[in-house]
Amino acid sequence: MPYASRKHVKRLDPRGPLVFDARALGPGSVRTEERAVPAPADLRVELVSIPEGADLHLHVQLEGVAEGTLVTATASAPLSGECARCLGPVTSATKVRLQELFAYEAPDAGADADGYVQDGDLLDLEPALRDALVLDLPLAPLCSGDCPGLCVECGVRLADAGAGHGHAQPGAEPPPWPARDGPTPAGAPVPELRKER
């Protein structure tokens, strides 16, 4: 994420659920926090999302370094969405780990423009957490690993339809020999197909 310009940035609210105070951290000092916070809106890809307001469980380690605060965090969250094969409901969970440096100041214009900047002694974990969670969401979630999907003819869910589900092809002729229940006995002649002339 590009460094934010300090000219037009609204000050962070220190009471925000994903805002952390790094005031007491000096170089070499470490603090660990556990939080359960509501998930922000729009943590989603096309078929799956982290529901807004769902509990995000965070384990956050803040470490003071010369350039700013090094944040190492683990986040766990529930997922809900639709199966990519059968469009049935999918519920699951995700767990991501991230490590980001929140710099005291944005680098010079010629330097790499990616990263995060602290707002004084406060840092907002939401942008970094959003990046990590959304990039970890499955693009094609499945209700089960062996989901057969939908019937291409009628759209019924094949897991519900059963093994005998099928459709006769319109205009198809029956085979020129009677159907057998088992394999052809050894040595039995195989019927010849009629050739059209």
C-alpha positions in Angstrom: 0.0 0.0 0.0 1.4 3.4 -0.8 2.4 5.7 2.0 -0.3 8.1 2.9 0.2 11.8 2.5 0.3 13.6 5.8 -1.4 16.8 4.4 -4.9 15.5 4.1 -5.0 12.5 6.4 -7.7 12.5 9.1 -6.2 11.8 12.6 -6.7 8.3 13.9 -9.2 7.7 16.7 -7.2 5.9 19.5 -10.4 4.0 20.5 -10.6 2.4 17.0 -10.7 -1.4 17.2 -7.7 -1.9 14.9 -5.7 1.2 16.1 -2.7 0.4 18.3 -0.7 2.8 20.5 3.1 2.5 20.1 3.9 5.4 22.4 5.7 3.2 25.0 7.7 1.3 22.5 11.4 2.3 22.1 13.9 0.5 19.9 14.2 -3.1 21.1 11.1 -3.2 23.2 8.2 -5.6 22.5 4.5 -5.7 23.5 2.0 -8.4 22.7 -1.8 -7.9 22.6 -4.8 -10.2 22.0 -8.0 -8.7 20.7 -11.4 -9.8 19.3 -12.7 -7.1 17.1 -15.7 -6.8 14.6 -14.7 -7.4 11.0 -14.7 -4.3 8.8 -17.0 -4.1 5.8 -16.0 -5.4 2.3 -13.6 -8.2 3.2 -14.6 -10.2 0.1 -14.0 -11.7 -3.3 -16.7 -12.8 -5.7 -17.9 -16.0 -4.1 -16.7 -15.8 -0.4 -16.4 -13.1 2.3 -15.7 -12.5 5.9 -19.1 -11.3 7.2 -19.1 -7.7 8.3 -19.2 -7.6 12.1 -18.0 -11.2 12.5 -15.4 -11.7 15.2 -11.8 -11.3 14.1 -9.4 -12.8 16.6 -6.0 -11.1 16.7 -2.7 -11.9 18.2 -0.5 -8.8 17.7 3.2 -8.3 18.6 4.4 -4.7 18.4 8.2 -4.3 18.3 10.0 -0.9 18.4 12.7 -0.6 15.8 14.8 2.4 14.6 12.5 3.2 11.6 9.1 2.7 13.4 7.1 -0.2 14.7 7.4 -3.7 13.3 4.0 -5.5 13.6 3.7 -9.2 13.5 0.1 -10.4 13.7 -2.1 -13.5 13.3 -5.8 -13.1 12.5 -8.5 -15.7 12.5 -11.9 -15.1 10.9 -15.0 -17.0 9.7 -15.8 -17.3 6.0 -19.2 -17.6 4.3 -20.1 -17.8 0.6 -21.1 -20.0 -2.3 -19.6 -23.2 -3.6 -18.0 -22.6 -7.0 -19.3 -25.8 -8.4 -22.9 -26.3 -7.0 -23.6 -22.8 -5.6 -24.5 -24.3 -2.3 -23.6 -22.5 1.0 -20.0 -22.7 2.2 -18.8 -21.9 5.7 -15.2 -22.1 6.7 -12.5 -20.2 8.5 -9.2 -18.6 7.6 -6.1 -17.8 9.5 -3.5 -15.4 8.2 -0.1 -14.1 9.4 1.3 -10.8 8.5 4.4 -8.8 9.3 4.6 -5.1 8.3 6.8 -2.1 9.2 4.8 1.0 10.2 7.4 3.8 9.6 7.6 7.0 11.6 7.7 9.0 8.3 7.1 8.3 4.7 10.3 7.9 2.6 11.5 10.4 0.1 9.7 10.6 -3.2 12.5 8.6 -5.0 12.3 5.7 -2.6 10.0 2.7 -2.7 6.4 4.0 -2.2 4.9 0.8 -0.7 4.4 0.5 3.1 2.5 1.9 6.0 3.1 5.0 8.1 2.3 5.7 11.8 0.1 8.6 12.7 2.2 10.0 15.5 2.3 7.3 18.1 -0.8 5.5 16.7 -0.9 2.9 13.9 -4.0 1.6 12.1 -3.7 -2.1 11.4 -6.8 -2.2 9.2 -5.2 -1.6 5.8 -2.5 -4.2 6.3 -5.0 -6.7 7.8 -7.4 -6.1 4.9 -4.6 -6.8 2.4 -3.6 -10.0 4.1 -7.1 -11.3 4.6 -8.5 -10.6 1.2 -5.5 -12.0 -0.6 -5.9 -15.2 1.4 -9.6 -15.7 0.5 -10.2 -18.7 -1.9 -11.2 -17.6 -5.4 -13.2 -20.9 -6.0 -14.5 -22.1 -2.6 -16.0 -25.6 -2.5 -18.6 -27.1 -0.1 -16.6 -30.3 -0.2 -13.5 -31.5 -2.0 -15.5 -34.0 -4.1 -18.5 -31.7 -4.9 -19.8 -33.0 -8.3 -21.4 -29.6 -9.2 -24.6 -29.0 -11.2 -26.2 -31.1 -14.0 -25.4 -29.3 -17.3 -28.8 -30.3 -18.7 -31.2 -29.3 -15.9 -29.2 -27.5 -13.3 -30.0 -29.8 -10.4 -27.4 -30.2 -7.7 -25.8 -33.6 -8.6 -25.0 -34.4 -4.9 -28.8 -34.3 -4.3 -29.9 -36.0 -7.5 -28.1 -39.3 -6.9 -26.0 -41.6 -9.0 -28.7 -42.5 -11.5 -29.4 -39.0 -12.6 -29.2 -38.6 -16.4 -31.0 -37.4 -19.5 -32.0 -39.1 -22.8 -30.6 -37.3 -25.8 -33.4 -36.0 -28.0 -33.4 -37.7 -31.5 -30.9 -40.4 -30.4 -31.6 -43.9 -31.8 -31.4 -46.9 -29.4 -28.5 -49.2 -30.0 -29.2 -52.0 -32.6 -28.7 -54.7 -29.9 -30.5 -55.3 -26.6 -29.0 -53.8 -23.5 -27.1 -56.3 -21.3 -26.9 -56.2 -17.6 -23.3 -57.5 -17.5 -20.3 -58.0 -19.7 -20.5 -60.0 -23.0 -19.8 -63.7 -22.2 -16.4 -64.8 -23.5 -16.6 -66.1 -27.0 -20.0 -64.7 -27.8 -20.2 -62.9 -31.1 -20.4 -59.1 -31.0 -23.3 -57.8 -33.0 -22.4 -55.8 -36.1 -23.5 -52.2 -36.6 -25.6 -51.5 -39.7 -23.9 -49.3 -42.1 -25.9 -46.5 -43.8 -25.6 -46.4 -47.6 
